[in-house]
Amino acid sequence: LKQEQLTNLYRFIKSGASIEAVMELAG
């Protein structure tokens, strides 16, 4: 993953996104 993608995933997790949603975005 690119640093930008990691940052976006971190923000998603901190905002309370479900693991399922995060994994879907991560592919």
Chimera marker file (.cmm) of the C-alpha trace (Angstrom):
<marker_set name="trace">
<marker id="1" x="0.000" y="0.000" z="0.000" r="1" g="1" b="0" radius="0.5"/>
<marker id="2" x="1.038" y="3.584" z="-0.578" r="1" g="1" b="0" radius="0.5"/>
<marker id="3" x="1.503" y="5.898" z="2.406" r="1" g="1" b="0" radius="0.5"/>
<marker id="4" x="-1.594" y="7.844" z="1.337" r="1" g="1" b="0" radius="0.5"/>
<marker id="5" x="-3.681" y="4.655" z="1.356" r="1" g="1" b="0" radius="0.5"/>
<marker id="6" x="-2.406" y="3.747" z="4.801" r="1" g="1" b="0" radius="0.5"/>
<marker id="7" x="-3.298" y="7.211" z="6.078" r="1" g="1" b="0" radius="0.5"/>
<marker id="8" x="-6.797" y="6.929" z="4.641" r="1" g="1" b="0" radius="0.5"/>
<marker id="9" x="-7.264" y="3.491" z="6.223" r="1" g="1" b="0" radius="0.5"/>
<marker id="10" x="-6.087" y="4.853" z="9.570" r="1" g="1" b="0" radius="0.5"/>
<marker id="11" x="-8.600" y="7.709" z="9.383" r="1" g="1" b="0" radius="0.5"/>
<marker id="12" x="-11.346" y="5.256" z="8.463" r="1" g="1" b="0" radius="0.5"/>
<marker id="13" x="-10.545" y="3.055" z="11.439" r="1" g="1" b="0" radius="0.5"/>
<marker id="14" x="-10.353" y="6.013" z="13.817" r="1" g="1" b="0" radius="0.5"/>
<marker id="15" x="-13.722" y="7.263" z="12.577" r="1" g="1" b="0" radius="0.5"/>
<marker id="16" x="-15.262" y="3.958" z="13.646" r="1" g="1" b="0" radius="0.5"/>
<marker id="17" x="-15.494" y="2.172" z="10.308" r="1" g="1" b="0" radius="0.5"/>
<marker id="18" x="-16.139" y="-1.542" z="10.545" r="1" g="1" b="0" radius="0.5"/>
<marker id="19" x="-13.327" y="-3.975" z="9.788" r="1" g="1" b="0" radius="0.5"/>
<marker id="20" x="-15.425" y="-5.326" z="6.927" r="1" g="1" b="0" radius="0.5"/>
<marker id="21" x="-15.603" y="-1.874" z="5.324" r="1" g="1" b="0" radius="0.5"/>
<marker id="22" x="-11.887" y="-1.300" z="5.790" r="1" g="1" b="0" radius="0.5"/>
<marker id="23" x="-10.991" y="-4.657" z="4.270" r="1" g="1" b="0" radius="0.5"/>
<marker id="24" x="-13.305" y="-4.015" z="1.321" r="1" g="1" b="0" radius="0.5"/>
<marker id="25" x="-11.585" y="-0.695" z="0.623" r="1" g="1" b="0" radius="0.5"/>
<marker id="26" x="-8.177" y="-2.287" z="1.026" r="1" g="1" b="0" radius="0.5"/>
<marker id="27" x="-9.069" y="-4.928" z="-1.528" r="1" g="1" b="0" radius="0.5"/>
<link id1="1" id2="2" r="1" g="1" b="0" radius="0.2"/>
<link id1="2" id2="3" r="1" g="1" b="0" radius="0.2"/>
<link id1="3" id2="4" r="1" g="1" b="0" radius="0.2"/>
<link id1="4" id2="5" r="1" g="1" b="0" radius="0.2"/>
<link id1="5" id2="6" r="1" g="1" b="0" radius="0.2"/>
<link id1="6" id2="7" r="1" g="1" b="0" radius="0.2"/>
<link id1="7" id2="8" r="1" g="1" b="0" radius="0.2"/>
<link id1="8" id2="9" r="1" g="1" b="0" radius="0.2"/>
<link id1="9" id2="10" r="1" g="1" b="0" radius="0.2"/>
<link id1="10" id2="11" r="1" g="1" b="0" radius="0.2"/>
<link id1="11" id2="12" r="1" g="1" b="0" radius="0.2"/>
<link id1="12" id2="13" r="1" g="1" b="0" radius="0.2"/>
<link id1="13" id2="14" r="1" g="1" b="0" radius="0.2"/>
<link id1="14" id2="15" r="1" g="1" b="0" radius="0.2"/>
<link id1="15" id2="16" r="1" g="1" b="0" radius="0.2"/>
<link id1="16" id2="17" r="1" g="1" b="0" radius="0.2"/>
<link id1="17" id2="18" r="1" g="1" b="0" radius="0.2"/>
<link id1="18" id2="19" r="1" g="1" b="0" radius="0.2"/>
<link id1="19" id2="20" r="1" g="1" b="0" radius="0.2"/>
<link id1="20" id2="21" r="1" g="1" b="0" radius="0.2"/>
<link id1="21" id2="22" r="1" g="1" b="0" radius="0.2"/>
<link id1="22" id2="23" r="1" g="1" b="0" radius="0.2"/>
<link id1="23" id2="24" r="1" g="1" b="0" radius="0.2"/>
<link id1="24" id2="25" r="1" g="1" b="0" radius="0.2"/>
<link id1="25" id2="26" r="1" g="1" b="0" radius="0.2"/>
<link id1="26" id2="27" r="1" g="1" b="0" radius="0.2"/>
</marker_set>
